[in-house]
């Protein structure tokens, strides 16, 4: 018997039910987040949120690009021996800075960009290629006129700019732009190696160096695509979390409003407000105030006692209420009582009499409760006369009553 049990146990354990929960893992999948936005009809709102976020990226990019270009010029002017050769660099970099900041400034007009979203992609492409062409142009100029090496200055910066800062909403569009920029730089080196008569290009940039540059750009683009995917995932997840928070806040406010209306319809405000405050205080307290290790929950009772020495109390009972319950249908009876008590409430508010509660055919109210009133007795009597008139009006509107 023992042998059989030992043989069967591993087999059963192998097919035991798995109690691990993996459903939360899909919350960080981009496809799931996109489907969730479409399911909630939030894609348009998400695009507006993303445009606002990309505009905020530009506010970080502007000082960064100014710092990079100005810093590079300072380094060149500080460490270059023949400064006459770098005046052209100053012209190229200054023109590049003006064109890039001018093109990207269009995206700060949020309403215009929301109507014409293609503007973000076009200005991003133009800005990227302005920097690329300026970089290649002044490097080629120095190569032909001064026999300087084919060193470019902004290749890595342009790729970082495309993946991190430019307002391109599509991951595919950003990847295609960055790959095209990488291809332009690789073709730039290959062109001078193959078609140039200068031996310096072939000596400094051989095919081995070009292959290294190729894999360098390939790795950088893969890292950039991964960054854009993770960034899109985080942005969508935070957007949905914020949407959920706002919805829950609205639901909570509506629940509080309904709770307040319900308590005010049952209890007078002098009682309802302290009860609401007591409930709120209990919710806000930490759990340690309610539960203790090895002990039961502490019991708290709320009692509101107020003394009013100068008031008048009015009870109003509907005569023959039992007869009405037997002759009228439930729906008709509820409508009649609702109409009658609504008229009583209007009359009570006009005579400054506070309704305490009503139960069945009994309407209970107090005069002089909210504010001290020396005429509280006359107000209560006037309300009683008004109630008699209201009852007559209801009887004329409903002859069966």
N, C-alpha and C positions, 0 to 999 in steps of 0.2 A: 504493500500500500504506500509506503513511504517513497518507493522508487517511482511509482506512477505520479505521485504529487510533485516530486522534484522535476520530473520530465515535463509535466504540463504547465508548471508555473511560469517558466520563461516564455513559453509560447503565448500564454494569455497576456503577460505583461507587454509583450511586443505589440499587441493589438489593443492596448488600453486606449481609452478616449483621452485626447490631448485637451487639457484645460487652459492652455496658454491662449491669450487673446492677441490676435494680430490685426484686428480691424483698424486700430489707430494708426498703423503704419501708412495706410493709403492717404492719410490727411496731409502727408508731405510729398505726394506725387503730383506733378504739374498737370497731368491729364485729369486727375480727379478734381483738382481745384478749378480747372477750366470748366469741367462739366457741372460743378456745383454753382459756379457763377451763371452759367446758362440756365440751369434749372431754376435759380432764383430771379432770373431776368435782371442780372446785375452787370452784364458785360459792358453796357454803355456807361454806367456809373463807374465801373472799374477803369475804363479808358480815360475818363475825365480825371479820376484820382491819379492815374499813372502819368498823365500829361502834367499835372500839377507837381508830381514828384520829380519828373525829368527836368522841369523848369528849375526846381530847387537844386538839381545836380549842376545846372549851368552856373548858378551863383557860386558854386565851389570851383567850377572849372575856370571861370574868368580870372580870378587872382592866381590860379595855378599856371595857366598858360602865360600870363604876364610875367610871373616869377621865373618860369623856365626860359623864355626868350630873352628877357632882360639879364638873367643870371648868366646865360651862355655868352651874351655879348660882353658882359663884364669880364668873364674869363678870357675871351679872345683878346680884348683890348689890354688886358693885364699881362698876359703871357706871350703874346705874339711880338716878335722882334720887328718885323717890317709891317707897320700898321697901315701902310698905303694899300696893301692888298685886301684888307678886310673892310674897306668902305662899302664895297658891293654887298658884303654880308649884312651890313647894317641896313642897307636899302631893302634887301630881300626880306630880312626878318621883320623890319618895321612895316613893310607892305603886307606881309603875311599876317601880322598881328592885327592890323587895321581891318583887313578883309574878313578874317575869321570872326573877330568880335562883332563886326557889322552884320555878317550873315546870320550868326547865331542870335543876335539881338532881336530878330524878327519873332523868335519863339517866345519872347516875354509877353507878347500880346496874346493872352490866354484865350480870349473869346474868338479871335481870328484863327488861332491854331486849332481850336475845337471844331470850327466849321470846315477848315481845310487842313486835315491832318497830314496830307502828303507834304506839306511845307516843312515839317520837322525832318523827314527823311531826305528831302532835296537839299536843304541847308546843311545837313550833316555831311552828305556826300561831297558837296562843294567845299565845305570847310576842310574836310580831310584831304581832298586832292589839292587844295590851295597850299597846304603845308607840304605835301609830298612833292609837288612840282617845284615849289620854291626851294626845297631842300636839294632836290636832284639838280635843279638849274644852277645854283651857285656852286655845287660840288663839281659839276661838269665844266663850268666856266674856269674854275681854278685848275682843273686837270689839264685843260687845253692851253691856258695862258701862263700858268705858273708851274706846271708839272707836279702839282700836289697830288697825293693819293686820293682814291675815290671814297673818302670817308663821308658817310652821311651822318646827320646830327639828330634827326627827328623820327627815325623809323620805329623805334620802340615806343616813343612818346605818342605817335599817331595811333598805334595799335591799342595802347592803354586808353587813349582818348575815345576811340570808337567803342570799345567794350564797356567802359566805365562811365563816361560823361555825356556822350552825344545823345540827343533825344531821338533815338531810333527805337520805336516800340516793338518791332519784330526782331526776334532772335535770329531768324534766317537772314534778314536784310543786313543786320550788323555783321554776321559771320561772312556773308558774301562781300561786303565792303572791305572788311579787314583782310580777307583772302586776296581780293583784287589788289589791295595796297601791297601786300607781301609779294605777289607775283610781279608787280611793277618794279619793286626794288631788286628782285632776283634777276629779272630781265635786264635791268639797268646794268648790273654787274656783268652778266653774260655778254651783253652787247659790246662793252668796252674790251672784254677779253677776246672776243672773236673778231670784231671788225676794226679794232684800234691798231694803229701802227706803233704806238708807244709800247716799249717793253716793260715800262713800270707797271702798267695794269696787269700784264700777264705774270709779272714777277710777284706783285703784292697780292693780287686776287687771282689765284689759280683755281682750277676746278675743285680742288680739295677744299679751299676756303669757301667757295660758292656753295658746295654741298653742305658745309657746316652752317652757313647762313640759311640754307633751305630748311634744314631740320630745326634750326633756331626759330624761324618764323612758324614752322609747322607746330612745334611745341607750344609756342606763345598763343597761337590761334586756338589750339585745343584747350589751353587753360582759360582763354577768354570766353570760349563757348560754354565751358563748364561754369564760369562765373556768372554769365548771363542767365543760364538755366536756374542756378541756385538763387540768383537775385529775383528772377520772376516768381519762383516758388515762394520765397519769403514775402515778397510784396503782395502776392495774391492771398497768402495765408493771413497776413496782417490785415488786409482789407476785409476778408471774411470775418475775422475775429472782431474787428471794429464794427462791422455791420451787425454781428450778433450782439455785441455789447449795447449798441444803440437800440436795437429791437427789444432787448430785455429791459433796458431803461424805460422805454415807452410803455411796455407791458406793466412794469412795476408802478409807474405813475398812474396808469389807468386803474390798476388794481387798488392802489391807495385811494384814488378818487372815488371808486365804487364803494370801497370800505367806509370812507367818510360819509358818503351819501346814505349808505345803509344804516350806519350808526345814528346819523342825524335824523333819519326817518323813524328810528325806534326809540332813541333816547334824546333828552334835551342836550344842547351843546355844553352846558355846565358839567354834565356827566360824561358825555361822549369824548370830549377833548382830553380829560385826564386819563380815560381808559386807553385812548390811542397813544398817549405819551408813555403810559405804563408798558404797553405792549412793545413800543419801539425801544424803550430802555432795556427790556428783557432780551430783545433780539440783539442789541448792540453789545451786551455783556459777553465776556469770554465764557467758554464752556466750563471753566473751573468754578464759576459761581453757581453752576447748576449741578454739576456732577463731581463727586469726590470718590477717590478710591475706597472701596469697601463700605460706601454709604449710599443711601438712596437719594433721590433728587429732592432738593429743598423745595418746600411748598410756600408759595406766596399768594396771599389773597389781597385783592384790591377792593376797597370800600370807600365810596365817596359820600360823605355826610355833610350837608350844608344846612345851616339854620337861617330861615327867613321868617321874621316875626310879623311882617305886615303884608300879607298876601290874601287873595281871595281865590278859592278853589271852585271850579265849575265841573260838575258831572252832567253829561247829556246822554240819556238812554233813548234808543228808538223804541217807541211803543209798538206792541204786537210784532216784535222781531221774530218770535217763534212761529207765528202765523205766516210771516213772509217766507221763512225758510221752507215751509211745507207747500206753499202755493207757487213760488217762483223757482225757475230753474237756477242752477248754480251760476251759470254764466250771467243771467239777468240780474241775480242778486249781487254778484260782485260788481257789475257795472253800476247798479243803483247806489251801492255803498261807496264806491269810488267817487261818483259824481257828488254825493252828499258830503263826504268828508273833505273833498277838494274845496267845496264851497265853504265848509267850516274853517279850513286852513286860511283861506283868503280873508274871511271875516275876522279870524283871530289875529292875523298880522295887521289888519287895519285898526283894530282896537288895542294893539300892543299887549295881547294876551298870548302866552306861550303854551302851545300844545305839548303835553307830556307824552301821551300815547293814546292809541285807540285799540280796543280789543273787542272784536265782534260788533255789537251794537252800542258799545260804551265809548264815549269821547271824553277824555280827561284833559283839562287845561287849567292853567294857573295865571292869574293876573298879578302884576307887580313883582314878578320873579326875576326877570332880566335886569331891569332898572327899577329902583324904588319909585312908586307912584302913589301919591295920596288919594287919587281917584280910582284905585284898583277895583273897589267894589262896584262903582258905577260902570266901569269898563266891562266887568264880568256880566253885569245885568244887561248892558247894551249888546254884548255878544250873544247872550241867551235869546234876546228878542230877535236879533238877526238870524240866529239858528232856526227859530220858528218860521221866519219868512223863507229861509232856504228850504226847509222841509216842504212848505206849501208849493214852492216852485218845482221841486222834484216830483211832487205828487201830480201836479198839472202836466208835467212832461211825460210821466209814466202813470197812466190811469190805473194800472193794475196794482200799484203800491198802496 
